[in-house]
Amino acid sequence: MNLLNESWVPVRRREGARDWITPHQLSDPDIVAFDADRADFNGALAQFAICLLQTTTPVDSPVLWKRLFDSPPSPETLMEWFAPVASAFGLDGDGARFMQDFSLKAEEGTLNSISALLIESPGENALRNNSDHFVKRGQVEAMCPACAAAALFTLQTNAPSGGVGYRTGLRGGGPLTTLLLAQPRQSLWQDLWLNVLERSRFLAQCGDAQKSAPHFRFPWLADIGAIQTGAETAPAQVHPDHIFWAMPRRIRLDFAETSSGSCDVCGQNSDRLIRQFIAKNYGLNYKGTWDHPLSPYYKSKDDWLPLHPQPGGFGYRHWLAWVLGIPGDKDAQRPARLISHALEHRKKQMGVGLHLWAFGYDMDNMKARCWYESTLPLYGLSDCRDGAIKEIEQSVSTWLAGAKLAVSCLRGAVKDAWFSGDARGDFSAVDMAFWNRTELAFYGQLKDLIETLRSNEATLEDDLPARQAWHAALVKAATDLFDHQFVGTGPIERQKPRRVAEAHRQLLNSLHGPKMRQALRLPEPVRAGTKTNRPALSAG
């Protein structure tokens, strides 16, 4: 089975029908999305398609990139692009196999159930201790080759730690991925092509383009020793294409013991159901300054490290960091290189509205706590001039500073109302409720701000009304949640009225206090009898 020639990619067509296509059909304008049976497979398939296009496209000019964005290439053109690398995408056979160790023998590794390819599957300790409470064993015992290929790429791309010598990926275990989507959605091709760079620009970012041997691009085409001559693999040791096809795990699917039946993942019948694979530790050990173009990064001392999803999911609090970045010596973050390139260099070429699609596993070492994904609107940001984007960055930074302070005030007030003394515990529900309650107001103001600044001449003369409106929204959300969800609705016999009243008073004082005014750059409140021309602080 060759993944470039078989119809194995599940997609959804414009009228809602499901279909399975070959990769050279990705430019079909009737296809609107991937349609796998698992959310992580959809994220992996999107990356697989983008990686394939990026590593094979000859397109190297913005003009040609724009032409193909508006008029997708024919299937024949894509076949011509893919033909030189087709030998690297065989899934089975005696030689090199896609994303599988080149020379691993059955007697050298351990035999694993095919379910172990799925990141959330219970590990050996969970099975031994009978602690697989939420994710049960035995749910997936056989996969068709298409699902096995998707699972294999998903695991190698996300690669959480798996015990001694079981390596994480070059973005660490469970990386965050951010992609651009056209808005409104037109076709899958547009969404994929938005995330492909011109060839020379991509080659200049990370790796050594002079490392042209096939195994420096696709590491499963040779023994590990041909790539990793020492204990680590750094960008300078491989071709830039390698960043998309990293292979930290040594795995080989067992095609000798297949059977017929229904796939436990997609339900399709197959006469080659795969039930097990061989695995061995000490695969490629990725170290150094890898700069993956589809992931945002944060600054840690002098290094930039890839971001990973954390408990609590995604929301507008991440918008600034993932779209425009957060400058600074400490706690600095920057968006994925692809996002920055699109907003800085493709304003005229795109001509469409954009969304940001963010997804990834929240990992606790080897354990998958949750899969998160969300879309964040960008409205008309790509139409704004550079100076306007800087003003948007400053305004949003101010709004988020106020929101972070408000949620801290609310959390503290709820704790003080519920408990005496310094209570410990998980109060994340308070935070999540606040972020959800204020999301609509944030995006409403963001949309208005971007619409105001889309004109080439427009400037933000006075954003005080917006900051005052945002302050009012924060105050209302925090007090409503305190009064009607977390404290005020509790059984009166279980409350301490004096403690609740004091916590409520402190909450209001904090929400209107000097720290909040400083965070939102609000003027001092007008005292009775004082004459001033300054605008008064909004009531809230």
C-alpha positions as CSV (number, residue, x, y, z in Angstrom):
1,M,0.0,0.0,0.0
2,N,1.4,3.4,-1.0
3,L,-0.1,6.3,0.7
4,L,0.3,8.5,-2.4
5,N,-1.6,6.2,-4.7
6,E,-4.4,4.7,-2.5
7,S,-7.7,6.3,-1.6
8,W,-7.2,6.3,2.1
9,V,-7.8,9.9,3.2
10,P,-11.4,10.5,4.6
11,V,-12.9,13.8,3.5
12,R,-16.3,15.5,3.5
13,R,-17.7,16.9,0.3
14,R,-19.7,20.1,-0.1
15,E,-23.1,18.5,0.1
16,G,-22.1,16.5,3.2
17,A,-21.2,13.2,1.6
18,R,-18.2,11.3,3.0
19,D,-15.5,10.1,0.6
20,W,-12.0,8.6,0.6
21,I,-9.5,10.1,-1.7
22,T,-5.9,9.9,-2.8
23,P,-3.6,12.8,-1.9
24,H,-3.5,14.1,-5.4
25,Q,-7.2,14.8,-5.2
26,L,-6.7,17.4,-2.4
27,S,-7.2,20.2,-4.8
28,D,-10.8,19.1,-5.7
29,P,-12.9,22.3,-5.0
30,D,-15.8,20.1,-3.9
31,I,-13.9,18.8,-0.9
32,V,-14.4,21.1,2.2
33,A,-12.8,19.2,5.2
34,F,-11.2,16.1,6.5
35,D,-13.7,13.7,7.9
36,A,-11.8,11.1,10.1
37,D,-13.5,9.3,13.0
38,R,-11.2,10.9,15.5
39,A,-10.5,14.6,16.1
40,D,-6.7,13.9,16.5
41,F,-6.7,12.1,13.2
42,N,-8.2,15.2,11.5
43,G,-5.5,17.3,13.0
44,A,-2.8,14.8,11.9
45,L,-4.3,14.5,8.3
46,A,-4.2,18.3,8.0
47,Q,-0.6,18.3,9.0
48,F,0.2,15.4,6.7
49,A,-1.3,17.2,3.7
50,I,0.5,20.5,4.5
51,C,3.8,18.6,5.1
52,L,3.4,16.8,1.8
53,L,2.6,19.9,-0.1
54,Q,5.4,21.9,1.5
55,T,8.1,19.3,0.9
56,T,7.1,18.7,-2.8
57,T,5.9,22.0,-4.2
58,P,8.2,23.9,-6.6
59,V,6.2,27.1,-6.0
60,D,8.7,29.8,-5.1
61,S,7.0,33.2,-5.8
62,P,4.1,35.1,-4.1
63,V,2.6,35.6,-7.5
64,L,2.4,31.9,-8.3
65,W,1.3,31.1,-4.8
66,K,-1.6,33.5,-5.2
67,R,-2.5,32.0,-8.6
68,L,-2.7,28.5,-7.1
69,F,-4.7,29.8,-4.1
70,D,-7.3,31.2,-6.5
71,S,-7.2,28.4,-9.1
72,P,-6.1,25.1,-7.5
73,P,-3.7,22.8,-9.4
74,S,-5.0,19.8,-11.3
75,P,-4.7,16.3,-9.9
76,E,-2.1,15.7,-12.6
77,T,0.0,18.6,-11.4
78,L,-0.1,17.3,-7.8
79,M,0.9,13.8,-9.1
80,E,3.9,15.4,-10.7
81,W,4.9,17.1,-7.5
82,F,4.5,13.9,-5.4
83,A,6.1,11.5,-7.9
84,P,9.8,12.1,-6.9
85,V,9.0,11.1,-3.2
86,A,6.5,8.3,-3.9
87,S,8.9,5.6,-2.9
88,A,9.0,7.0,0.7
89,F,5.3,6.6,1.3
90,G,4.9,2.8,1.1
91,L,3.2,1.6,4.3
92,D,4.1,-2.1,4.0
93,G,6.7,-4.3,2.3
94,D,10.1,-5.6,3.3
95,G,12.1,-2.4,2.9
96,A,11.5,1.1,4.0
97,R,8.1,1.9,5.3
98,F,6.3,5.2,6.0
99,M,7.1,6.5,9.5
100,Q,8.5,3.0,10.5
101,D,12.0,2.0,11.6
102,F,14.1,1.0,8.6
103,S,15.7,-2.1,10.1
104,L,13.8,-3.1,13.3
105,K,13.3,-6.9,13.5
106,A,10.6,-8.7,15.5
107,E,13.1,-10.3,17.8
108,E,14.7,-6.9,18.7
109,G,11.6,-5.2,20.0
110,T,8.5,-5.8,22.1
111,L,5.1,-6.8,20.6
112,N,2.3,-4.3,21.3
113,S,-1.4,-4.3,20.6
114,I,-2.3,-1.9,17.8
115,S,-4.3,0.2,20.3
116,A,-1.0,1.4,21.7
117,L,-0.6,3.6,18.7
118,L,-3.5,5.7,20.1
119,I,-2.1,8.3,22.5
120,E,-4.9,8.0,25.0
121,S,-4.7,4.2,25.3
122,P,-3.8,3.0,28.8
123,G,-0.2,2.1,29.3
124,E,1.4,-0.9,30.8
125,N,1.2,0.4,34.4
126,A,-2.5,1.2,34.0
127,L,-3.2,-2.3,32.7
128,R,-1.1,-3.9,35.4
129,N,-2.8,-1.9,38.2
130,N,-6.2,-2.2,36.7
131,S,-6.5,1.6,36.7
132,D,-7.9,2.1,33.2
133,H,-11.1,3.6,34.6
134,F,-11.9,6.3,32.1
135,V,-10.3,4.9,28.9
136,K,-10.9,1.2,28.9
137,R,-8.6,-1.5,27.4
138,G,-9.9,-3.6,24.6
139,Q,-11.7,-0.9,22.7
140,V,-9.5,-1.0,19.7
141,E,-8.0,-4.4,18.8
142,A,-7.7,-4.1,15.0
143,M,-7.2,-1.2,12.5
144,C,-7.5,-1.0,8.8
145,P,-4.3,0.1,7.0
146,A,-5.7,3.6,6.5
147,C,-6.5,4.2,10.2
148,A,-3.1,2.6,11.1
149,A,-1.3,5.1,8.9
150,A,-3.2,8.0,10.4
151,A,-2.5,6.7,14.0
152,L,1.1,6.2,13.2
153,F,1.6,9.7,11.9
154,T,-0.5,11.1,14.8
155,L,1.8,9.3,17.3
156,Q,5.1,10.3,15.6
157,T,3.9,13.9,15.3
158,N,2.7,14.3,18.9
159,A,5.0,11.7,20.5
160,P,4.6,12.1,24.2
161,S,7.2,10.5,26.5
162,G,6.7,6.8,26.8
163,G,9.2,5.5,29.3
164,V,13.0,5.1,29.2
165,G,14.3,5.8,25.7
166,Y,10.9,6.4,24.2
167,R,11.5,9.8,22.7
168,T,9.3,12.8,22.4
169,G,9.0,14.7,19.1
170,L,11.1,17.6,18.1
171,R,8.3,19.9,19.5
172,G,8.2,17.9,22.7
173,G,5.3,15.7,23.7
174,G,1.9,16.9,22.7
175,P,2.7,20.1,20.9
176,L,0.2,22.9,20.1
177,T,-0.4,23.4,16.4
178,T,-2.0,26.5,14.9
179,L,-3.2,26.7,11.3
180,L,-4.9,29.3,9.2
181,L,-8.4,28.7,7.8
182,A,-10.2,30.8,5.2
183,Q,-13.4,32.5,6.4
184,P,-15.9,31.9,5.1
185,R,-14.8,28.3,4.3
186,Q,-14.5,27.7,0.6
187,S,-12.5,24.5,0.1
188,L,-10.1,22.2,1.8
189,W,-7.5,23.2,-0.8
190,Q,-7.6,26.9,0.3
191,D,-7.2,25.9,3.9
192,L,-4.2,23.7,3.2
193,W,-2.5,26.1,0.8
194,L,-2.8,29.0,3.3
195,N,-0.3,27.1,5.4
196,V,2.3,26.4,2.7
197,L,5.3,28.8,2.4
198,E,7.2,29.6,-0.8
199,R,9.8,26.9,-1.2
200,S,13.0,29.0,-0.7
201,R,11.5,30.8,2.3
202,F,10.7,27.5,4.0
203,L,14.2,26.0,3.2
204,A,15.9,29.0,4.9
205,Q,14.1,28.6,8.2
206,C,15.5,25.5,9.9
207,G,17.9,22.7,8.9
208,D,20.6,22.3,6.2
209,A,19.2,22.3,2.6
210,Q,22.5,20.8,1.4
211,K,21.6,17.6,3.2
212,S,19.9,16.3,0.1
213,A,20.1,12.5,0.6
214,P,16.5,11.1,0.9
215,H,17.0,9.8,4.5
216,F,17.8,13.3,5.7
217,R,14.3,14.3,4.5
218,F,12.4,11.1,5.4
219,P,14.2,9.4,8.3
220,W,12.6,6.0,7.8
221,L,14.6,5.5,4.5
222,A,17.8,4.5,6.4
223,D,19.1,3.3,9.7
224,I,19.1,5.7,12.6
225,G,22.9,5.7,12.6
226,A,22.9,7.2,9.1
227,I,21.2,10.3,10.6
228,Q,22.1,10.5,14.3
229,T,25.8,9.9,14.4
230,G,26.0,10.8,18.1
231,A,23.5,10.8,20.9
232,E,21.3,13.6,19.5
233,T,19.8,14.9,16.3
234,A,20.0,18.7,15.7
235,P,18.7,20.8,12.8
236,A,22.1,21.1,11.2
237,Q,22.2,17.3,10.7
238,V,19.2,17.0,8.5
239,H,17.3,18.6,5.6
240,P,14.7,21.3,6.4
241,D,11.9,18.9,5.2
242,H,12.8,16.6,8.1
243,I,11.0,18.9,10.5
244,F,7.7,17.8,9.1
245,W,8.5,14.0,9.1
246,A,10.3,13.6,12.4
247,M,10.3,10.0,13.7
248,P,11.2,9.8,17.4
249,R,9.6,6.4,17.8
250,R,11.0,3.1,16.5
251,I,7.9,1.2,15.3
252,R,7.2,-1.4,12.7
253,L,3.6,-2.5,11.9
254,D,3.0,-6.3,11.8
255,F,1.6,-7.1,8.4
256,A,2.4,-10.8,8.7
257,E,-0.5,-11.5,11.1
258,T,-3.5,-9.7,9.6
259,S,-7.1,-10.7,9.5
260,S,-10.4,-9.8,7.9
261,G,-13.3,-7.9,9.5
262,S,-14.4,-4.4,10.5
263,C,-11.9,-1.7,11.7
264,D,-12.4,-0.8,15.3
265,V,-11.8,2.9,14.5
266,C,-13.7,3.7,11.3
267,G,-15.9,0.6,11.0
268,Q,-14.9,-0.1,7.4
269,N,-14.4,-3.7,6.3
270,S,-10.8,-4.7,5.4
271,D,-9.1,-7.9,4.6
272,R,-5.8,-6.7,6.1
273,L,-6.7,-5.6,9.7
274,I,-3.6,-4.9,11.7
275,R,-3.6,-6.1,15.2
276,Q,-0.1,-5.5,16.5
277,F,3.3,-3.8,16.0
278,I,6.9,-4.1,17.1
279,A,8.4,-1.2,19.1
280,K,11.9,-0.5,20.5
281,N,13.2,2.4,22.5
282,Y,16.0,4.8,21.7
283,G,14.8,6.4,18.5
284,L,15.9,9.7,17.1
285,N,16.7,12.1,20.0
286,Y,15.8,15.6,18.9
287,K,17.7,18.4,20.6
288,G,18.6,22.0,19.6
289,T,16.8,25.0,18.2
290,W,14.1,23.3,16.1
291,D,11.7,26.0,14.7
292,H,8.5,24.3,13.5
293,P,6.6,26.7,11.3
294,L,3.2,25.4,12.5
295,S,3.7,25.9,16.3
296,P,3.8,29.1,18.5
297,Y,6.8,29.4,20.9
298,Y,7.5,30.9,24.3
299,K,10.8,32.3,25.6
300,S,12.6,30.4,28.4
301,K,15.8,32.2,29.4
302,D,17.6,32.5,26.1
303,D,15.8,29.7,24.2
304,W,12.5,29.6,22.4
305,L,10.4,26.5,23.2
306,P,7.2,25.2,21.5
307,L,4.0,25.8,23.4
308,H,1.8,22.9,24.6
309,P,-1.9,22.8,25.5
310,Q,-2.6,23.2,29.2
311,P,-5.6,22.4,31.3
312,G,-8.5,24.8,30.8
313,G,-8.6,24.6,27.0
314,F,-8.3,27.5,24.5
315,G,-10.0,30.9,24.5
316,Y,-9.6,34.5,23.8
317,R,-6.9,34.8,26.4
318,H,-4.6,33.1,23.9
319,W,-5.6,35.3,21.0
320,L,-2.8,37.8,21.3
321,A,0.1,35.4,21.9
322,W,-0.9,33.0,19.1
323,V,-1.8,35.7,16.5
324,L,0.5,38.6,17.1
325,G,2.8,37.5,19.9
326,I,3.7,39.0,23.3
327,P,7.0,40.9,23.4
328,G,9.2,41.2,26.4
329,D,12.3,39.9,28.1
330,K,10.3,37.5,30.3
331,D,7.1,35.6,29.4
332,A,7.5,36.5,25.7
333,Q,5.6,34.5,23.2
334,R,5.6,34.5,19.4
335,P,3.1,33.0,16.9
336,A,3.9,30.2,14.5
337,R,6.2,31.4,11.7
338,L,3.5,30.6,9.2
339,I,1.0,32.9,11.0
340,S,3.6,35.8,11.1
341,H,4.5,35.3,7.5
342,A,0.9,35.4,6.3
343,L,0.0,38.6,8.3
344,E,3.3,40.3,7.3
345,H,3.8,39.3,3.7
346,R,0.5,37.9,2.2
347,K,-2.0,40.7,2.9
348,K,-2.5,41.4,-0.8
349,Q,-2.3,37.7,-1.9
350,M,-4.9,36.2,0.4
351,G,-7.9,38.4,-0.1
352,V,-10.0,36.3,2.3
353,G,-11.0,36.5,6.0
354,L,-9.1,34.2,8.3
355,H,-9.6,32.0,11.3
356,L,-6.9,30.4,13.5
357,W,-7.4,26.7,14.1
358,A,-5.6,25.6,17.2
359,F,-5.4,22.0,18.4
360,G,-3.3,19.5,20.4
361,Y,-3.1,17.1,23.3
362,D,-2.8,18.3,26.9
363,M,-0.3,15.8,28.2
364,D,0.7,15.0,31.7
365,N,4.0,13.2,30.9
366,M,2.8,9.9,29.4
367,K,-0.9,10.5,30.2
368,A,-3.3,12.3,27.8
369,R,-5.5,14.5,29.9
370,C,-7.5,16.0,27.1
371,W,-7.6,16.8,23.4
372,Y,-8.3,20.5,22.8
373,E,-9.2,22.3,19.6
374,S,-10.8,25.6,18.8
375,T,-11.0,28.3,16.1
376,L,-10.2,31.9,16.9
377,P,-11.5,34.6,14.6
378,L,-9.1,37.1,13.0
379,Y,-11.8,39.2,11.3
380,G,-10.1,41.6,8.9
381,L,-6.7,41.6,10.5
382,S,-4.9,40.7,7.3
383,D,-6.2,43.9,5.7
384,C,-4.7,46.2,8.3
385,R,-1.5,48.1,7.8
386,D,1.5,47.4,10.0
387,G,0.9,50.5,12.2
388,A,-2.7,49.5,12.8
389,I,-1.7,46.0,13.8
390,K,0.6,47.5,16.4
391,E,-2.3,49.5,17.8
392,I,-4.4,46.4,17.9
393,E,-1.7,44.6,19.8
394,Q,-1.4,47.4,22.3
395,S,-5.2,47.5,22.8
396,V,-5.7,43.8,23.2
397,S,-2.7,43.6,25.6
398,T,-4.4,46.1,27.8
399,W,-7.8,44.3,27.7
400,L,-6.1,41.0,28.6
401,A,-4.2,42.5,31.5
402,G,-7.5,43.8,32.9
403,A,-9.2,40.4,32.4
404,K,-6.4,38.5,34.1
405,L,-6.6,40.8,37.1
406,A,-10.4,40.5,37.2
407,V,-10.4,36.7,37.1
408,S,-7.8,36.7,39.9
409,C,-10.0,39.0,42.0
410,L,-13.0,36.8,41.4
411,R,-11.2,33.6,42.3
412,G,-9.9,35.2,45.5
413,A,-13.3,36.5,46.5
414,V,-15.0,33.1,45.9
415,K,-12.3,31.4,48.1
416,D,-12.8,34.0,50.8
417,A,-16.5,33.6,50.7
418,W,-16.3,29.8,50.8
419,F,-13.5,29.3,53.3
420,S,-11.8,31.0,56.2
421,G,-8.0,31.1,56.0
422,D,-5.8,30.2,53.0
423,A,-7.8,27.5,51.2
424,R,-6.1,25.2,48.7
425,G,-7.7,23.3,45.9
426,D,-8.7,23.4,42.3
427,F,-10.6,26.6,41.5
428,S,-10.2,26.3,37.7
429,A,-14.0,26.2,37.3
430,V,-14.1,29.8,38.5
431,D,-11.6,30.9,35.9
432,M,-13.2,29.0,33.1
433,A,-16.7,30.4,33.9
434,F,-15.2,34.0,33.8
435,W,-13.4,33.5,30.5
436,N,-16.5,32.0,28.9
437,R,-18.7,34.8,30.3
438,T,-16.5,37.5,28.9
439,E,-15.7,35.9,25.5
440,L,-18.6,37.5,23.6
441,A,-17.8,41.0,24.8
442,F,-14.1,40.5,23.9
443,Y,-14.7,39.4,20.3
444,G,-17.3,42.1,19.9
445,Q,-14.8,44.8,20.8
446,L,-12.0,43.1,18.8
447,K,-14.2,43.1,15.7
448,D,-15.1,46.8,16.1
449,L,-11.5,47.7,16.7
450,I,-10.2,45.8,13.6
451,E,-13.0,47.3,11.4
452,T,-12.1,50.7,12.6
453,L,-8.4,50.3,11.7
454,R,-8.8,48.5,8.3
455,S,-8.7,51.7,6.4
456,N,-5.2,52.7,5.4
457,E,-5.6,56.2,7.0
458,A,-7.5,55.2,10.1
459,T,-5.8,55.6,13.5
460,L,-7.1,54.9,17.0
461,E,-7.4,58.5,18.3
462,D,-9.0,57.6,21.6
463,D,-9.6,54.1,22.8
464,L,-10.8,55.2,26.3
465,P,-14.4,54.4,25.6
466,A,-13.5,50.9,24.5
467,R,-11.4,50.4,27.7
468,Q,-14.3,51.7,29.8
469,A,-16.7,49.4,28.1
470,W,-14.4,46.5,28.6
471,H,-14.0,47.4,32.3
472,A,-17.8,47.4,32.6
473,A,-18.0,44.0,31.0
474,L,-15.4,42.6,33.4
475,V,-17.1,44.0,36.5
476,K,-20.5,42.7,35.4
477,A,-19.2,39.2,34.6
478,A,-17.3,38.9,37.9
479,T,-20.1,40.2,40.1
480,D,-22.8,38.1,38.3
481,L,-20.7,34.9,38.7
482,F,-20.1,35.7,42.4
483,D,-23.8,36.5,43.1
484,H,-25.6,34.0,40.9
485,Q,-23.3,31.0,40.3
486,F,-20.6,30.4,42.9
487,V,-21.7,32.1,46.1
488,G,-25.1,33.8,46.1
489,T,-27.0,30.7,45.0
490,G,-25.6,28.4,47.7
491,P,-27.7,27.0,50.6
492,I,-27.9,29.8,53.2
493,E,-27.5,27.4,56.1
494,R,-24.0,26.5,54.8
495,Q,-22.8,30.1,54.4
496,K,-21.3,32.7,56.7
497,P,-23.2,35.9,55.8
498,R,-20.5,38.2,57.3
499,R,-17.7,36.4,55.4
500,V,-19.7,36.5,52.1
501,A,-20.5,40.2,52.5
502,E,-16.8,41.0,53.2
503,A,-15.7,38.9,50.2
504,H,-18.2,40.8,48.0
505,R,-17.1,44.1,49.2
506,Q,-13.5,43.3,48.6
507,L,-14.3,42.1,45.1
508,L,-16.0,45.4,44.2
509,N,-13.1,47.4,45.7
510,S,-10.6,45.3,43.7
511,L,-12.5,45.6,40.4
512,H,-12.6,49.4,40.8
513,G,-9.3,49.8,42.6
514,P,-6.0,51.4,41.5
515,K,-4.5,48.1,40.1
516,M,-7.4,47.7,37.8
517,R,-7.3,51.3,36.7
518,Q,-3.6,50.9,36.0
519,A,-4.0,47.7,34.1
520,L,-6.7,49.2,31.9
521,R,-5.2,52.7,31.8
522,L,-8.3,54.3,33.2
523,P,-8.4,57.8,34.7
524,E,-8.9,58.4,38.4
525,P,-12.5,58.4,39.6
526,V,-14.1,61.9,40.0
527,R,-14.7,62.7,43.6
528,A,-17.8,64.7,44.7
529,G,-17.2,68.4,44.4
530,T,-14.2,68.1,42.2
531,K,-14.1,70.0,38.9
532,T,-12.4,68.2,36.1
533,N,-12.6,67.9,32.3
534,R,-11.4,64.4,32.4
535,P,-14.0,61.7,31.5
536,A,-15.3,59.9,34.5
537,L,-14.8,56.2,35.2
538,S,-17.6,54.2,33.8
539,A,-20.1,52.9,36.3
540,G,-20.0,49.2,36.6
